[in-house]
Amino acid sequence: MAAVHQENMDSKTSSSSDDLPEKMAAHPGSNEKLQPEEDYDNLDYPKPWKFEKFFIGGYTQGRMIKFKNPKTMYKAINLFAGVAIMFYGYDQGVMSQVNLNPDYQELMGIAPIEGNSRNVAALGGIVAVYYGGTLIGALIAGSLADRMGRIKAVVFGALWALLGAVLQASAYNITWMCCARVIAGVGVGAIDCVIPVWSAEVSSHQARGAFLAIEFFMNIGGLALAYWIEFFAYLNPNKVMAWRTPLALQIIFIIIIGIGINFFPESPRWLMKMGREEEARHVLKATRDSDIEYELKTIKKVVKYELETSGANHYVAMLFPKDKYAKQLRFRVFLAVWLQIMQELVGIGVITVYAVDLFQDAGFDLTLSKLLAGFNNISYMFSVIFAVITLDRYGRRSTMVWGAVAMAVELLIAGILDKYAQIDGPNQRSFGAGVATLTFLYTATFGATWLTTPWLYPTEIFPLNVRAKGGAWSVVGWSIGNGIITMITPFLFQAISYGTLLLLFGLNIFCIPFVILMYPETAGRSLEQMDTFFEHGDSWNVFKASHTIRDKGIDDWRWTKKMHPDEHKELEAGRKMSTAVRDPVEDEKDGRMSWRKRPVYTLRRKGSNAGIM
């Protein structure tokens, strides 16, 4: 990695470093030289967890697949992580048409749906209880991943998911189905918690966004696959198999994940934390095509510090801090959880899970509505390709802000058109076509902007010793957001119809200030380097925190903007960043400049400083 999680021992920062080890070297981006090499051979590494032997699977160096070219290994890891995320998409989307199957509705005792508030609540409840399971699974897996490794935690999740899939495919009443959904949720929550963390920890900081974006291309591919399997199954006169078969097909994904993960490398950061340096070195050599010594040294320094602060590696300590370090973790937890909740507030769960209802409200018949929903999922899948470009080229903040702006506009226009599409008249079909077009545009915009960021961001802001638990908190936020949205959406469509889209327009606008004011830019920065912001920012406001960091003499202080590769090279070489020298002067110039004299320049400059232009 290109930066080091260290402490500046200069007197100008001593007031904020009382709790840190006295031997930590200069902070990344400061102008001081690193202090002499420390001894990392006698660290107090944690002992293997005593219950680890009862969990199957795990990493061994001899079993790990090997390739001559590290890029081939990198692609293999990417592909496998994509399959795991594809399963998550399949599992999330599989209920969209199961809910519409008449045999399923009769068997679950929830027919008829239309006009029956009890059955509407039951329909939403069956979908929503799944997210209670994902919440539990994420919290358990976050702890297990830190105790016995990322790979064993994924195997644990696969076993629960397998049991849940079998029970769902064989369910005969609503109680059975709800229990099966919770069990499956535990497994999926565990997998979703660990896979993004694992994939981020084996990838380089310059390609994490693209890495995860490709995985989520497969995620939406899984959602689309589930939909089209169910669409063609719906044409089968045997309505029993039409809903049981798609649920049973989950088992194929689970077997691939549960067995395949054992042949891939473990997180080098976790291996180093457990004192397994040679294995960590072996993994880095297998996954990097450049010199690994600098990255290995960086990880070792981070491990040293974080082992000394391991008392904060508990869920309770992260929520109820007793020292400065734990308070920093609480803020990170808030950012991760709230970002996932905002992802659901912008409305994607409403559009994808209940797309058929939306198109029917716009005036299309059932068969055409199903076809439109299916093609919308395909469009959604290919839109994720744009995230490969947006995330690493433009940064996380800019991607989310402009994505929310675009989605808000699309939802506003779609809501207005939907109102007239529900009124009989010569232009009804045209208004319905407009709603369909804007729905396609909305899901494509979401796929290119907001889909991947809430999953990528938590893997970048949490330090090593709590990174898996950080991923767990992220899934907790996702579970809360999804659970609420899927529970209330059937009522929204029946109660306010087209007003649902207008409500989502308002929620998109609501989310924008939170992104601008609270979320530091992570693009181009190493996982270890992110600690700079949280240790020295001393504010929830990213603009105030950036100026505080600048005043402490740290070069990497512009946390509203992406760090470019050239700036990284300057930091690694110990040189002062040219942008850090120039920006304060330009800021003062902008402060004195009148909006009337040069409004376009001033707007662009301020937007650039905010990281959104």
VEXTI-305318 format. One record per residue (C-alpha): z, y, x; residue in three letters. Coordinates in steps of 0.25 Angstrom, whole numbers, padded with zeros to 4 digits, always signed. Each point is the difference from the previous one (the first is absolute). Example, Ala and Ser with C-alpha at 12.3 -4.5 7.8 and 13.67 -1.06 7.14 Angstrom:
+0031-0018+0049ALA-0002+0014+0006SER
END
This chain:
+0000+0000+0000MET-0003+0014+0004ALA+0014+0006-0002ALA+0014-0003+0003VAL+0012+0001-0009HIS+0010+0007+0010GLN+0009+0012+0001GLU-0002+0013+0006ASN+0012+0002+0009MET-0002+0015+0003ASP+0011+0009-0005SER-0009+0007-0010LYS+0000-0013-0008THR+0014-0005+0003SER+0006+0005-0013SER-0008-0010-0008SER+0001-0012+0010SER+0015-0003+0000ASP-0001-0013-0006ASP-0011-0006+0009LEU+0001-0008+0012PRO+0002+0009+0012GLU-0011-0007+0008LYS-0012+0002-0009MET-0011+0006+0007ALA-0008+0013-0004ALA-0005+0001-0015HIS-0015-0003-0002PRO-0007+0014+0001GLY+0011+0007+0008SER-0004+0006+0013ASN+0011-0007+0008GLU-0003-0012+0008LYS+0005-0014-0003LEU+0013-0004+0006GLN+0001-0012+0010PRO-0003-0013-0006GLU+0012-0007-0007GLU+0004-0014+0000ASP-0004-0007-0012TYR+0004-0014+0004ASP+0014+0000-0004ASN-0001+0005-0015LEU+0008-0006-0010ASP-0011-0007-0008TYR+0004-0006-0014PRO+0003-0015+0000LYS-0010-0008-0009PRO+0005-0001-0014TRP+0008-0012-0003LYS-0007-0003-0013PHE-0014+0001+0006GLU-0001-0015+0002LYS+0000-0002-0015PHE-0013+0008-0002PHE-0013-0007+0003ILE-0012+0006+0008GLY+0000+0011+0010GLY-0006+0004+0013TYR-0002-0008+0013THR-0008+0004+0012GLN-0007-0014+0001GLY-0004+0000-0015ARG-0006+0014+0000MET-0015+0000-0001ILE-0007+0006+0013LYS-0013+0007+0002PHE-0007+0005+0013LYS-0002+0014-0005ASN+0012+0008-0006PRO-0009+0006-0010LYS-0003-0013-0006THR+0015-0003-0002MET+0001+0014-0006TYR-0011-0003-0010LYS+0007-0013-0003ALA+0013+0006-0003ILE-0007+0011-0008ASN-0007-0011-0009LEU+0013-0008-0002PHE+0008+0012-0004ALA-0012+0004-0009GLY+0001-0014-0007VAL+0015+0002-0002ALA-0002+0014-0006ILE-0012-0006-0008MET+0010-0010-0006PHE+0009+0012-0004TYR-0012+0007-0007GLY-0004-0013-0007TYR+0015-0003-0005ASP+0001+0015-0005GLN-0013-0001-0007GLY+0000-0014-0006VAL+0008+0005-0013MET-0010+0010-0004SER-0008-0010-0008GLN+0011-0010-0002VAL+0007+0010-0009ASN-0013+0000-0009LEU-0001-0015-0002ASN+0003-0004-0014PRO+0005-0014+0004ASP+0010+0007+0010TYR+0005+0010-0010GLN+0002-0011-0011GLU+0008-0009+0010LEU+0008+0012+0005MET+0003+0004-0014GLY-0005+0014+0002ILE-0012+0000-0010ALA-0004+0009-0006PRO+0001+0012+0010ILE-0007+0011-0009GLU+0011+0008-0007GLY+0012-0009+0003ASN+0009+0007+0009SER+0008-0012+0003ARG-0012-0008+0005ASN-0005+0012+0008VAL+0014+0001+0007ALA-0001-0015+0003ALA-0014+0001+0006LEU+0004+0011+0009GLY+0013-0007+0003GLY-0007-0013+0005ILE-0008+0009+0010VAL+0012+0009+0004ALA+0010-0011+0003VAL-0009-0004+0012TYR+0003+0012+0007TYR+0015-0003-0001GLY-0003-0012+0008GLY-0008+0008+0010THR+0012+0009+0002LEU+0009-0011+0003ILE-0010-0008+0009GLY-0002+0013+0008ALA+0015+0002+0003LEU+0002-0014+0003ILE-0012-0001+0009ALA+0003+0013+0007GLY+0013-0006+0005SER-0006-0013+0004LEU-0012+0006+0007ALA+0010+0007+0009ASP+0009-0012+0002ARG-0010-0011+0003MET-0014+0007+0001GLY-0011+0005-0008ARG-0007-0014-0001ILE+0011-0008-0005LYS+0003+0011-0011ALA-0015-0001-0004VAL+0002-0016-0001VAL+0012+0003-0009PHE-0007+0009-0009GLY-0012-0010-0001ALA+0010-0011-0005LEU+0005+0008-0011TRP-0014+0005-0004ALA-0005-0015-0001LEU+0012-0004-0009LEU-0003+0013-0009GLY-0015-0003-0001ALA+0002-0015-0004VAL+0010+0005-0011LEU-0009+0011-0005GLN-0012-0010-0001ALA+0009-0010-0008SER+0008+0010-0009ALA+0002-0003-0015TYR+0008+0011-0005ASN+0004+0014+0004ILE+0013-0003+0006THR-0007-0010+0010TRP-0011+0010+0003MET+0010+0011+0003CYS+0008-0009+0009CYS-0012-0004+0007ALA-0005+0015+0002ARG+0013+0003+0006VAL+0000-0011+0010ILE-0015+0003+0003ALA+0004+0014+0002GLY+0011-0004+0010VAL-0011-0006+0009GLY-0010+0011-0001VAL+0010+0010+0002GLY+0004-0007+0013ALA-0014-0001+0005ILE-0003+0014-0004ASP+0012+0005+0008CYS-0003-0007+0013VAL-0015-0001+0001ILE-0003+0015+0002PRO+0012+0001+0010VAL-0005-0012+0007TRP-0015+0005+0001SER+0004+0014+0004ALA+0009-0005+0011GLU-0011-0008+0006VAL-0010+0011-0001SER-0002+0012+0009SER+0004+0014-0005HIS-0015+0005+0000GLN-0005-0010-0010ALA+0012-0003-0009ARG-0006+0008-0012GLY-0014-0007+0001ALA+0008-0014+0002PHE+0007+0002-0013LEU-0012+0006-0007ALA-0008-0013+0003ILE+0011-0008-0005GLU+0001+0007-0013PHE-0015-0001-0002PHE+0003-0015-0001MET+0012+0004-0009ASN-0008+0006-0011ILE-0010-0011+0003GLY+0011-0009-0005GLY+0002+0008-0012LEU-0015+0000-0004ALA+0000-0015+0003LEU+0011-0003-0010ALA-0007+0009-0010TYR-0014-0007+0001TRP+0006-0014+0000ILE+0008+0003-0013GLU-0013+0007-0006PHE-0008-0012+0002PHE+0012-0009-0004ALA+0001+0008-0013TYR-0015-0005-0004LEU+0006-0014+0001ASN+0003-0005-0014PRO+0012-0007+0005ASN+0009+0012-0001LYS+0012-0008+0006VAL-0007-0002+0014MET-0005+0014-0001ALA+0013+0006+0004TRP+0007-0012+0007ARG-0011-0002+0010THR+0000+0015+0006PRO+0015-0002+0001LEU-0001-0013+0007ALA-0010+0005+0010LEU+0011+0008+0007GLN+0004-0012+0007ILE-0012+0000+0009ILE+0004+0013+0006PHE+0014-0004+0001ILE-0003-0012+0008ILE-0009+0007+0010ILE+0011+0011+0002ILE+0012-0009+0001GLY-0007-0010+0010ILE-0010+0010+0007GLY+0011+0010+0004ILE+0006-0010+0010ASN-0012+0000+0009PHE+0000+0016+0002PHE+0008+0008+0010PRO+0014+0005-0003GLU+0003+0015+0000SER+0002+0004+0015PRO+0010+0010-0004ARG+0008-0010-0007TRP-0001-0010+0012LEU+0005+0011+0009MET+0011+0003-0009LYS+0005-0014+0001MET-0001+0000+0015GLY-0013-0008+0001ARG-0007+0009+0009GLU-0010-0010+0006GLU-0005-0004-0014GLU-0001+0014-0004ALA-0009+0002+0013ARG-0008-0012-0004HIS-0003+0006-0014VAL-0003+0014+0005LEU-0010-0007+0010LYS-0006-0008-0011ALA-0002+0012-0009THR-0003+0012+0009ARG-0013+0002+0009ASP+0007+0011+0009SER+0012+0000+0009ASP+0012-0004-0007ILE+0011+0005+0010GLU+0002+0014-0006TYR+0001-0006-0014GLU+0010-0011+0004LEU+0008+0010+0008LYS+0000+0009-0013THR+0005-0011-0009ILE+0011-0004+0010LYS+0005+0014+0000LYS+0000+0001-0015VAL+0007-0014-0001VAL+0011+0005+0009LYS+0003+0012-0008TYR-0001-0007-0013GLU+0009-0012+0004LEU+0010+0011+0002GLU-0001+0005-0014THR-0001-0013-0007SER+0012+0003-0009GLY-0010+0007-0009ALA-0008-0012-0002ASN+0005-0003-0014HIS-0005+0004-0013TYR+0014+0006-0004VAL+0000+0008+0013ALA-0014+0005-0002MET+0004+0006-0014LEU+0014+0005+0003PHE+0000+0005+0015PRO+0012+0002+0008LYS-0007+0006+0012ASP-0012+0009+0004LYS-0009-0012+0003TYR+0003-0006-0013ALA-0003+0013-0007LYS-0013+0000+0006GLN-0003-0014-0006LEU+0004+0004-0014ARG-0010+0011+0001PHE-0011-0010+0004ARG+0005-0009-0011VAL-0002+0011-0010PHE-0014+0003+0005LEU-0005-0014+0000ALA+0006-0003-0014VAL-0005+0013-0006TRP-0014-0001+0005LEU-0001-0014-0006GLN+0005+0006-0014ILE-0010+0011+0001MET-0011-0010+0003GLN+0003-0005-0014GLU+0002+0013-0007LEU-0014+0004+0004VAL-0005-0010-0010GLY-0007-0012+0007ILE+0009-0010-0007GLY-0004+0005-0014VAL-0015+0001+0003ILE-0001-0014+0007THR+0009-0009-0009VAL-0003+0006-0013TYR-0015+0004+0003ALA-0005-0008-0011VAL+0009+0008-0010ASP-0005+0013+0006LEU-0015-0004-0002PHE+0003-0005-0014GLN+0007+0014-0004ASP-0013+0007+0006ALA-0008-0008-0011GLY-0006-0012+0007PHE+0001-0014-0006ASP+0009-0011+0006LEU-0011-0007+0008THR-0006+0013+0006LEU+0014+0005+0003SER+0003-0012+0008LYS-0013+0001+0008LEU+0003+0014+0003LEU+0014-0003+0005ALA-0006-0011+0009GLY-0010+0009+0006PHE+0010+0011+0002ASN+0008-0010+0008ASN-0012-0002+0009ILE-0002+0014+0002SER+0015+0002+0003TYR-0001-0011+0011MET-0012+0007+0007PHE+0007+0013-0001SER+0011-0005+0009VAL-0011+0000+0012ILE+0001+0015+0000PHE+0015-0001+0003ALA-0004-0005+0014VAL-0006+0013+0002ILE+0010+0010-0007THR+0013-0006+0005LEU-0002+0001+0015ASP-0010+0011+0001ARG+0006+0010-0010TYR+0015-0005+0000GLY+0009-0005-0010ARG+0005+0014-0006ARG-0014+0005-0002SER-0005-0013-0006THR+0011+0000-0011MET-0001+0015-0003VAL-0015+0000-0003TRP+0001-0013-0006GLY+0010+0004-0010ALA-0008+0013-0003VAL-0013-0008-0003ALA+0007-0010-0009MET+0007+0011-0008ALA-0013+0007-0003VAL-0007-0013-0004GLU+0012-0004-0009LEU+0000+0013-0006LEU-0015+0000-0004ILE+0001-0015-0004ALA+0012+0003-0009GLY-0008+0011-0007ILE-0012-0008-0002LEU+0008-0012-0005ASP+0005+0009-0011LYS-0014+0002-0005TYR-0004-0014+0003ALA+0009-0005-0011GLN-0006+0008-0011ILE-0012-0005-0007ASP-0012+0008+0002GLY-0014+0001+0006PRO+0006+0003+0014ASN+0011-0011+0000GLN-0008-0009+0009ARG-0003+0011+0010SER+0015+0004+0001PHE+0004-0015+0002GLY-0010-0001+0011ALA+0006+0012+0006GLY+0014-0006+0000VAL-0005-0013+0006ALA-0007+0008+0011THR+0012+0008+0003LEU+0009-0013+0000THR-0009-0006+0011PHE+0001+0013+0008LEU+0015+0000-0002TYR+0002-0014+0005THR-0010+0002+0012ALA+0008+0013+0004THR+0013-0007+0000PHE-0006-0012+0008GLY-0005+0010+0010ALA+0013+0008+0001THR+0013-0005-0006TRP-0001-0015+0000LEU+0003-0003+0015THR+0009+0012+0004THR+0013-0004-0007PRO-0001-0013+0006TRP-0004+0005+0014LEU+0010+0011+0001TYR+0013-0008-0001PRO-0004-0009+0012THR-0002+0013+0008GLU+0013+0008-0003ILE+0011-0011+0002PHE+0005-0003+0014PRO-0001-0015+0005LEU+0014-0004-0004ASN-0002+0003-0014VAL-0015-0001-0002ARG+0000-0012-0009ALA+0011+0005-0008LYS-0008+0013-0001GLY-0012-0008-0005GLY+0010-0006-0010ALA+0004+0014-0006TRP-0015+0003-0001SER-0002-0012-0009VAL+0013+0004-0008VAL-0007+0013-0003GLY-0013-0007-0003TRP+0008-0010-0010SER+0007+0012-0007ILE-0013+0008-0002GLY-0008-0012-0005ASN+0011-0006-0008GLY+0002+0013-0008ILE-0015+0003-0001ILE-0004-0014-0005THR+0012+0000-0010MET-0004+0014-0007ILE-0015+0000+0001THR-0002-0009-0013PRO+0008+0010-0007PHE-0007+0012+0006LEU-0014-0005-0004PHE+0005-0002-0015GLN+0008+0013-0001ALA-0008+0010+0007ILE-0013-0006+0003SER-0009+0009+0008TYR+0013+0008+0003GLY+0003-0011+0010THR-0011+0005+0009LEU+0005+0015-0001LEU+0014-0005+0003LEU-0005-0006+0013LEU-0007+0013+0003PHE+0013+0007+0000GLY+0007-0011+0009LEU-0011+0001+0010ASN+0002+0015+0001ILE+0015-0002+0001PHE-0001-0009+0012CYS-0008+0009+0009ILE+0012+0010+0004PRO+0008-0012+0005PHE-0011-0005+0009VAL-0002+0014+0006ILE+0014+0003+0002LEU+0007-0013+0003MET-0009-0009+0007TYR-0002+0001+0015PRO-0014-0004+0006GLU+0000-0014+0006THR-0015-0001+0004ALA-0002-0002+0015GLY+0014-0002+0003ARG+0007-0012+0005SER+0010-0008-0008LEU+0011+0004+0011GLU-0005+0015+0000GLN+0004+0002-0014MET+0015+0000+0003ASP-0003+0014+0006THR-0001+0006-0014PHE+0012-0006-0006PHE+0009+0002+0012GLU-0003+0015+0002HIS-0006+0005-0013GLY+0014+0003-0007ASP-0007+0003-0013SER-0007-0007-0012TRP-0011+0011+0001ASN-0010-0004+0010VAL-0004+0014+0003PHE+0014+0004+0003LYS+0002-0013+0008ALA-0012+0003+0008SER+0005+0013+0005HIS+0013-0005+0003THR-0006-0011+0009ILE-0009+0011+0006ARG+0013+0008+0003ASP+0006-0012+0007LYS-0012+0000+0011GLY-0007-0012-0005ILE-0015+0001+0001ASP-0003-0009-0012ASP+0005+0009-0011TRP-0011+0002-0009ARG+0004-0011-0010TRP-0009+0005-0011THR-0012-0004+0008LYS-0006-0012+0005LYS+0001-0002+0015MET-0013-0002+0007HIS-0003-0010+0011PRO-0002+0011+0010ASP+0014+0006-0003GLU+0005-0014+0002HIS-0006-0001+0014LYS+0007+0014+0003GLU+0013-0005-0004LEU-0001-0013+0008GLU-0004+0007+0012ALA+0012+0009-0001GLY-0008+0013-0003ARG+0003+0010-0010LYS-0009-0001-0012MET-0010+0011-0001SER+0001+0001-0015THR+0015+0002+0001ALA-0002+0012+0009VAL-0011+0006-0008ARG+0006-0002-0015ASP+0012+0009+0000PRO-0008+0012+0004VAL-0010-0002-0011GLU+0011-0002-0010ASP+0005+0014+0004GLU-0014+0005-0002LYS-0002-0006-0013ASP+0014+0005-0005GLY-0005+0014+0003ARG-0013-0001-0006MET-0003+0005-0014SER-0006-0010-0010TRP-0009+0011-0005ARG-0006+0002+0014LYS-0003-0014+0003ARG+0003-0009-0011PRO-0009-0012+0003VAL+0005-0001+0014TYR+0014+0002-0003THR+0000-0011-0011LEU-0007-0010+0009ARG+0009+0003+0011ARG+0013-0002-0008LYS-0007-0012-0006GLY-0002-0006+0014SER+0014+0003+0004ASN+0005-0008-0013ALA-0009-0011+0004GLY-0008+0000-0012ILE-0013+0007+0005MET
END
